C-alpha cells in the first residue's frame, strides 16, 4: 500500500515564512540514505554558519528517528529542511512506526500504564538534542518537526 504524502512543494510554502534557505529530499528506506541526509543538513547548516556541535546534535536527532523508522515497512520518507536567521528546522514526513510515534508523544510525562516499546526514552533523548519538536499527523503516516537554534 502506497502512502499518500502531501506535495512537498505545498509543504515548503506552509513550512515557514520570510527569506530562508529550504530543501526537500526524498529518502529511501535504506540505512545508506543517512549519509545523504548528513550531507544535505551539513550543506544547509554551513550556509548559516552553524557550529559543528549544534549541527552534530541535529544530525543525530534526524538519524535516530530514521533508524527507528527503518524497523518497519513503508514507502520513502521526505525530509524538509529550512535554515533561517538563528535556527534550522527539519521535518521528517512519511513515518509509520507506531512505537516511535507513541514514544515521541510520551514526552517524559509519568503514566502508570506506559511501557516504552523502545530501549531509550526517545522523547527525552530528542529533547536533549533539539530545542523543540512536534509530532504532526498526516493521515496514514505522521511527521516529526524539529527546531535547532544555531547559536
C-alpha positions in Angstrom: 0.0 0.0 0.0 1.5 3.3 -1.0 1.3 6.2 1.4 -0.1 9.4 0.1 2.3 12.2 1.1 1.3 15.7 0.6 3.1 17.6 -2.2 6.4 18.7 -0.8 6.2 22.0 -2.7 3.0 22.8 -0.8 4.7 21.8 2.4 7.6 24.2 1.6 5.1 27.1 1.4 3.5 26.1 4.7 6.8 25.2 6.4 7.8 28.9 7.1 7.5 32.4 6.1 10.1 35.0 5.1 13.5 34.7 3.5 15.2 31.4 4.2 17.1 28.5 2.6 14.9 25.5 2.1 15.5 22.0 0.7 13.4 18.8 0.4 14.7 15.4 -0.1 13.0 12.0 -0.7 14.7 9.4 1.4 14.6 5.6 0.5 14.1 3.3 3.5 17.7 2.2 3.5 20.4 2.7 6.0 22.8 4.1 3.4 20.5 7.1 2.8 21.6 8.5 6.2 24.9 9.6 4.6 23.0 11.7 2.1 20.9 13.3 4.8 24.1 14.2 6.7 25.5 15.9 3.6 22.3 17.9 2.9 22.0 19.0 6.6 25.7 19.9 6.6 25.4 22.0 3.5 22.3 23.8 4.7 23.9 24.4 8.1 27.2 25.7 6.6 25.4 28.5 4.8 24.1 29.6 8.2 27.5 29.2 10.0 26.0 26.7 12.4 28.7 25.5 14.9 29.7 21.8 14.5 28.4 20.8 17.9 24.9 22.2 17.1 25.0 20.5 13.6 26.0 17.2 15.2 23.1 17.3 17.6 20.6 18.0 14.8 22.1 15.2 12.6 22.0 12.8 15.5 18.3 13.6 16.1 17.4 13.1 12.5 19.4 9.8 12.2 17.9 8.5 15.4 14.4 8.9 14.0 15.3 7.5 10.6 16.9 4.4 12.2 13.9 3.7 14.3 11.6 4.2 11.3 13.7 1.6 9.3 12.4 -1.1 11.6 9.0 -1.1 9.9 7.9 -1.4 6.2 6.8 1.6 4.3 7.4 3.9 1.4 10.1 6.5 1.2 10.4 9.3 3.7 10.5 13.0 2.9 12.9 15.4 4.6 12.1 19.1 4.6 14.8 21.4 6.0 14.8 25.1 6.4 17.5 27.5 7.6 16.6 31.0 8.7 18.1 33.6 10.9 19.2 31.9 14.1 17.7 28.4 13.6 17.4 25.3 11.4 14.0 23.5 11.2 13.8 19.9 10.0 10.7 17.9 9.2 10.6 14.2 8.5 7.4 13.0 6.9 6.1 9.6 5.9 6.8 8.0 9.2 4.7 4.9 10.1 6.4 3.3 13.1 3.6 3.5 15.7 6.0 2.6 18.6 8.2 5.6 17.6 5.1 7.9 17.4 4.0 6.8 20.9 7.5 7.2 22.3 7.8 10.8 20.9 4.3 11.8 22.1 5.1 10.5 25.6 7.5 13.5 26.4 8.5 12.1 29.7 5.1 12.5 31.4 4.7 9.8 34.1 1.9 7.4 33.3 1.2 4.2 35.2 0.2 2.3 32.1 3.1 3.4 29.9 5.7 0.8 29.0 8.1 2.2 26.4 8.4 -0.1 23.3 11.8 1.5 22.6 15.0 0.8 24.6 15.6 4.5 25.2 13.1 7.2 26.1 13.1 8.8 22.6 11.3 11.9 23.8 13.9 12.6 26.4 16.9 12.0 24.1 15.3 14.0 21.3 14.6 16.9 23.7 18.2 17.0 24.7 19.4 17.3 21.1 16.9 19.9 19.7 15.2 22.9 21.3 11.8 21.7 20.3 9.9 19.1 18.3 6.3 18.4 17.4 4.6 15.2 16.1 2.2 16.0 13.2 -0.4 13.5 12.0 -0.9 13.4 8.2 -3.4 10.6 7.5 -1.8 7.2 7.3 1.6 8.4 8.4 3.0 11.1 10.7 5.7 13.7 10.7 8.2 15.0 13.2 9.2 18.7 13.0 12.3 19.7 15.0 13.9 23.1 15.6 17.6 23.7 16.5 18.9 27.1 17.4 22.2 27.9 15.6 23.8 29.9 18.5 
